[in-house]
Amino acid sequence: MSYLEYNVKRAPAGLRKLLYLNWALIVLVATVSSVGFLMLYAVAGGSLTPWVEPQMKRFALGMGAMLFIAMVPIWFWRNMAGVAYGASLLLLILVEIIGDVGMGARRWIDLGFIRLQPSEMAKITMVMMLAAYYDWLDIRKVSRPFWVLVPLVIILLPTFLVLRQPDLGTAILLVAGGGIVMFLAGVSLWYFGALGALGIALVTAVFQSRGTSWQLLKDYQYRRIDTFLDPSIDPLGQGYHITQSKIALGSGGWSGRGFMQGTQTRLNFLPEKHTDFIFTTLAEDFGFIGGMVLLGLYLLILGFCFYTGLKTRDRFASLATLGIAATFFLFFAVNMSMVMGLAPVVGVPLPLVSYGGSAMLVLLAAFGLVQSANVHRPR
């Protein structure tokens, strides 16, 4: 035992927990969030309103929540997983009843001080519930058919409710995140092979159903697919977003046009520049180098999460931490692919950078779980 470790172990419990926090992860999260503040300042034309001030307040609230969650033993959050999951399902049901409608979808509940998006909460509570389930389940039963059905139900319940909003992008993330947790828990690869075959059949059915009485997707969702395959078929309509995004990405070049000098952003050609397409704004201002720096910061955050998940010997903590890391990866991978034209436009925000209270608060709370796993792991 080193001299530093010896003195940390002798410190009072509260101080010891603070010392055990992964401060590098905190600095990285704060740095990425600061990039978001900077870009929101730019897209507002050099003003703290209407986006920067609310986002900074939510960040401060989220950091407080992250530190609070980190100080609470990880076993408590395991016991609360069912409550959190049930609450997220209840909120998704309430969205159906009293939710606010925006951009053709009913996804939010107006609480006055914030418009809560329960689907963001469901992404993390589902991971918690799956981790708690596999922590309880005997490892020898993980791949038995009955015990595979239970996590499928856990995944499909929120997915079904989110699809009704409709929110195809979040539904895909829920299924992908849940599948990753099942894989990490040790579910046989045969199930994933069968799921892949089912996925191919489902995609085929989606295309075959178009224009029929049993059409599986909304018309606008089919138009998004058409636009993804060939944006030029409707450059001023459905293809406008991705066309302008590609122009902005290309105009940024290697080093960018300079802070607040991007023409696509300043002249308002780029839509949703403060939410889903904020990465395009960053790439136009700071170029390929700026985009790679942000990607590097994301990968460092992933690395610290994976380190914590692999280091702890607690099964719930490990699965929850790795599941949160996987969900975080899906967030930025799908968003970046979307704005570059590598994936359909599905409305997934760029984590910690895009404007949005629910996404930031939930993600910071999730990092609090990662910190709790690190603080309370056996040493």
C-alpha positions in Angstrom: 0.0 0.0 0.0 1.4 3.4 -1.0 1.7 6.3 1.4 -1.2 8.1 -0.4 -3.5 5.1 -0.2 -2.7 4.7 3.5 -3.6 8.3 4.3 -6.8 8.1 2.1 -8.0 5.1 4.1 -7.4 6.9 7.3 -9.4 10.0 6.2 -13.0 10.5 7.5 -15.7 8.6 5.5 -17.1 11.7 3.8 -13.7 13.0 2.8 -12.6 9.6 1.7 -15.6 9.3 -0.7 -14.7 12.7 -2.2 -11.1 11.5 -2.7 -12.3 8.3 -4.3 -14.3 10.2 -6.9 -13.0 9.8 -10.5 -12.1 13.5 -10.8 -10.7 13.0 -14.3 -14.2 11.9 -15.4 -15.7 15.0 -13.7 -13.2 17.3 -15.6 -14.0 15.6 -18.9 -17.8 15.9 -18.4 -17.3 19.6 -17.5 -15.1 20.2 -20.5 -17.5 18.6 -23.0 -20.4 20.6 -21.4 -18.3 23.8 -21.8 -17.9 23.0 -25.5 -21.7 22.9 -25.5 -22.1 26.2 -23.8 -19.6 27.7 -26.3 -21.5 26.4 -29.3 -24.9 27.5 -27.9 -23.4 31.0 -27.4 -22.2 30.9 -31.1 -25.6 29.8 -32.5 -27.3 32.5 -30.5 -25.2 35.1 -32.3 -22.9 35.9 -29.3 -25.6 35.9 -26.6 -26.2 34.0 -23.4 -29.9 33.9 -24.1 -32.0 32.1 -24.9 -30.0 28.9 -24.6 -26.7 29.2 -22.7 -28.1 30.5 -19.4 -30.7 27.7 -19.0 -28.3 25.1 -20.0 -25.7 26.3 -17.5 -28.2 26.2 -14.7 -29.3 22.7 -15.7 -25.6 21.6 -15.8 -25.1 23.0 -12.2 -28.2 21.1 -11.0 -27.0 18.0 -12.8 -23.5 18.2 -11.3 -25.1 18.5 -7.9 -27.2 15.4 -8.6 -24.2 13.5 -9.9 -22.2 14.2 -6.7 -25.2 13.3 -4.5 -25.7 10.0 -6.3 -22.0 9.3 -6.1 -22.0 9.6 -2.3 -24.8 7.0 -1.9 -23.7 3.4 -1.8 -24.2 1.5 -5.0 -26.3 -1.2 -3.3 -29.0 1.5 -2.6 -29.3 2.2 -6.3 -29.6 -1.5 -7.0 -32.5 -1.7 -4.6 -34.1 1.4 -6.2 -33.7 0.1 -9.8 -37.3 -1.3 -9.9 -38.7 1.9 -8.4 -36.9 4.1 -11.0 -37.9 1.8 -13.9 -41.5 1.8 -12.8 -41.5 5.6 -12.4 -40.2 6.0 -15.9 -42.9 3.7 -17.3 -45.5 5.7 -15.4 -44.2 9.0 -16.8 -44.2 7.5 -20.3 -47.9 6.6 -19.8 -48.6 10.2 -18.5 -47.1 11.6 -21.7 -49.9 9.8 -23.6 -52.5 11.5 -21.4 -51.2 15.0 -20.6 -48.0 15.3 -22.7 -47.1 18.4 -24.7 -47.0 18.2 -28.5 -44.0 19.5 -30.3 -42.9 19.0 -34.0 -45.6 16.5 -34.5 -44.8 14.3 -31.5 -46.1 14.0 -27.9 -42.9 13.6 -25.9 -42.8 16.1 -23.0 -44.5 16.8 -19.7 -44.4 20.5 -18.8 -43.4 20.8 -15.1 -43.2 24.6 -15.3 -39.4 25.0 -14.6 -38.5 22.3 -17.2 -40.2 20.3 -19.9 -39.4 16.7 -18.9 -38.8 14.1 -21.6 -39.5 10.7 -19.9 -38.0 8.8 -22.7 -34.5 10.2 -21.8 -35.0 8.9 -18.3 -36.1 5.5 -19.6 -32.8 4.9 -21.3 -31.0 4.8 -18.0 -33.6 3.3 -15.7 -34.0 0.4 -18.2 -30.2 -0.3 -17.9 -30.5 -0.1 -14.1 -33.4 -2.6 -14.1 -31.6 -5.0 -16.4 -28.4 -4.8 -14.3 -30.4 -5.5 -11.1 -32.2 -8.4 -12.8 -28.9 -10.1 -13.8 -27.4 -9.3 -10.4 -30.3 -11.3 -8.9 -30.4 -14.1 -11.4 -28.2 -17.2 -11.0 -25.5 -17.0 -13.7 -26.3 -20.5 -14.8 -29.9 -19.4 -15.8 -28.8 -16.4 -17.9 -29.4 -18.2 -21.3 -32.4 -20.3 -20.5 -35.4 -19.3 -22.6 -37.7 -18.3 -19.8 -35.1 -16.1 -18.1 -34.3 -14.5 -21.5 -38.0 -13.5 -21.9 -38.0 -11.4 -18.7 -35.3 -8.9 -19.9 -37.0 -8.7 -23.3 -40.2 -7.6 -21.6 -38.2 -5.0 -19.6 -36.8 -3.7 -22.9 -40.0 -3.8 -25.0 -42.3 -2.1 -22.5 -40.7 1.4 -22.7 -39.9 0.8 -26.3 -43.5 0.3 -27.2 -44.5 3.5 -25.2 -41.8 5.5 -26.9 -42.9 4.3 -30.4 -46.4 5.6 -29.7 -45.1 9.2 -29.2 -43.7 8.6 -31.9 -40.0 8.6 -31.4 -38.2 6.0 -33.5 -34.7 7.2 -32.7 -35.1 6.8 -29.0 -36.9 3.4 -29.5 -33.9 2.1 -31.5 -31.5 3.3 -28.7 -33.6 1.5 -26.1 -33.5 -1.7 -27.9 -29.8 -1.4 -28.7 -28.8 -0.4 -25.2 -30.8 -3.2 -23.7 -29.3 -5.7 -26.1 -25.8 -4.7 -25.1 -26.6 -5.2 -21.4 -27.9 -8.7 -22.2 -24.8 -9.5 -24.2 -22.6 -8.2 -21.3 -24.5 -10.4 -18.9 -23.6 -13.5 -20.8 -26.7 -14.3 -22.9 -25.9 -16.9 -25.6 -24.9 -15.5 -29.0 -27.5 -17.8 -30.6 -30.2 -15.4 -29.3 -28.5 -12.5 -30.9 -28.3 -14.4 -34.2 -32.0 -15.1 -34.0 -32.6 -11.5 -33.2 -30.5 -10.4 -36.2 -32.6 -12.7 -38.5 -35.8 -11.2 -37.0 -34.4 -7.7 -37.6 -33.8 -8.5 -41.3 -37.3 -9.8 -41.5 -38.7 -6.7 -39.8 -36.9 -4.4 -42.1 -38.2 -6.3 -45.1 -41.7 -6.1 -43.6 -41.4 -2.3 -43.1 -40.6 -1.8 -46.7 -43.2 -4.2 -48.0 -45.9 -2.6 -45.8 -45.4 0.8 -47.3 -48.6 2.1 -48.9 -50.7 -0.8 -47.6 -53.4 -0.8 -44.9 -51.0 -2.4 -42.4 -48.2 0.2 -42.9 -45.7 -0.2 -40.0 -44.2 3.3 -40.1 -45.6 6.8 -40.4 -45.3 8.5 -43.8 -42.8 11.0 -42.5 -40.6 8.2 -41.3 -40.6 6.6 -44.7 -39.7 10.0 -46.2 -36.8 10.2 -43.8 -35.6 6.8 -45.1 -35.9 8.0 -48.7 -34.1 11.2 -47.9 -31.3 9.3 -46.2 -30.8 7.1 -49.3 -30.9 10.1 -51.7 -31.2 13.6 -50.1 -31.3 15.2 -53.6 -34.8 13.9 -54.3 -36.2 16.6 -52.0 -33.4 19.2 -51.3 -35.8 21.9 -50.1 -38.1 19.6 -48.1 -37.2 16.4 -46.3 -33.7 16.5 -47.7 -33.0 20.0 -46.5 -31.6 19.2 -43.1 -29.0 16.7 -44.3 -28.1 18.7 -47.4 -27.4 21.9 -45.4 -25.5 19.8 -42.8 -23.2 18.3 -45.4 -22.6 21.8 -46.9 -21.6 23.1 -43.4 -19.4 20.1 -42.7 -17.6 20.5 -46.0 -17.2 24.3 -45.6 -15.4 23.7 -42.3 -12.5 22.0 -43.9 -9.6 20.9 -41.7 -9.4 23.8 -39.3 -12.8 25.5 -39.7 -13.9 29.0 -40.7 -13.3 30.4 -37.3 -15.5 30.9 -34.2 -18.9 32.3 -35.1 -17.8 32.6 -38.8 -19.7 29.7 -40.2 -22.0 30.9 -43.0 -24.5 28.1 -42.8 -25.0 28.8 -39.1 -24.9 32.6 -39.1 -27.2 32.9 -42.1 -29.7 30.4 -40.6 -29.4 27.8 -43.4 -28.7 25.1 -40.9 -31.9 23.9 -39.1 -32.0 22.7 -35.5 -28.5 24.1 -35.0 -28.8 24.3 -31.2 -30.1 20.7 -30.8 -29.7 17.8 -33.1 -27.3 19.5 -35.6 -25.1 21.3 -33.2 -22.1 19.1 -34.1 -22.3 20.5 -37.7 -22.1 24.0 -36.2 -18.9 23.0 -34.3 -17.4 21.3 -37.4 -18.1 24.4 -39.5 -16.4 26.7 -37.0 -13.5 24.5 -36.0 -13.3 22.0 -38.8 -12.2 18.4 -38.8 -9.8 19.0 -36.0 -12.4 20.5 -33.8 -14.7 17.5 -34.4 -12.0 15.0 -33.7 -11.1 16.8 -30.4 -14.7 16.5 -29.3 -14.7 12.8 -30.4 -11.5 12.3 -28.4 -13.1 13.7 -25.3 -16.1 11.4 -25.7 -13.8 8.4 -26.1 -11.9 9.4 -22.9 -15.2 9.5 -21.0 -16.0 6.1 -22.4 -12.6 4.8 -21.3 -13.0 5.9 -17.7 -16.5 4.4 -17.6 -15.2 1.1 -18.9 -12.3 1.1 -16.5 -14.8 1.5 -13.6 -17.1 -1.2 -14.9 -14.3 -3.7 -15.4 -12.6 -2.9 -12.1 -15.5 -3.4 -9.7 -16.4 -6.9 -8.5 -20.1 -6.0 -7.9 -22.2 -7.5 -10.7 -24.8 -4.8 -10.6 -22.3 -2.0 -10.6 -20.3 -3.5 -13.4 -23.3 -4.1 -15.7 -24.9 -0.8 -14.9 -21.7 1.1 -15.5 -20.9 -0.7 -18.8 -24.6 -0.3 -19.9 -24.4 3.4 -19.2 -21.1 3.6 -21.2 -22.7 1.8 -24.1 -25.8 4.0 -24.0 -23.5 7.1 -24.0 -21.6 5.7 -27.0 -24.9 5.2 -28.9 -25.9 8.8 -28.2 -22.9 10.4 -29.8 -22.3 7.7 -32.5 -25.9 7.9 -33.8 -25.9 11.8 -33.7 -22.6 12.1 -35.5 -23.6 9.5 -38.1 -26.9 11.3 -38.6 -25.5 14.7 -39.3 -22.9 13.2 -41.7 -25.5 11.4 -43.7 -24.4 7.9 -42.5 -27.6 7.3 -40.7 -31.2 8.5 -41.1 -32.2 11.7 -39.3 -33.9 10.3 -36.1 -33.7 13.2 -33.6 -31.0 12.1 -31.2 -29.2 14.9 -29.4 -25.4 15.2 -29.0 -24.8 14.3 -25.4 -23.8 17.2 -23.1 -23.6 19.6 -26.1 -27.0 19.8 -27.6 -29.5 22.1 -25.9 -32.0 20.2 -23.7 -32.6 19.9 -20.0 -33.9 16.3 -19.7 -31.0 14.7 -21.7 -28.3 16.6 -19.7 -29.8 16.0 -16.3 -30.4 12.3 -16.9 -26.9 11.8 -18.4 -25.3 13.5 -15.4 -27.3 11.4 -13.0 -26.1 8.3 -14.9 -22.5 9.4 -14.5 -23.4 9.7 -10.8 -24.1 6.0 -10.8 -20.7 5.4 -12.5 -19.1 7.5 -9.7 -21.0 5.6 -7.0 -19.7 2.3 -8.4 -16.1 3.7 -8.3 -16.4 5.2 -4.9 -17.9 2.2 -3.2 -16.0 -0.6 -4.9 -13.9 -2.8 -2.6 -10.3 -1.7 -2.2 
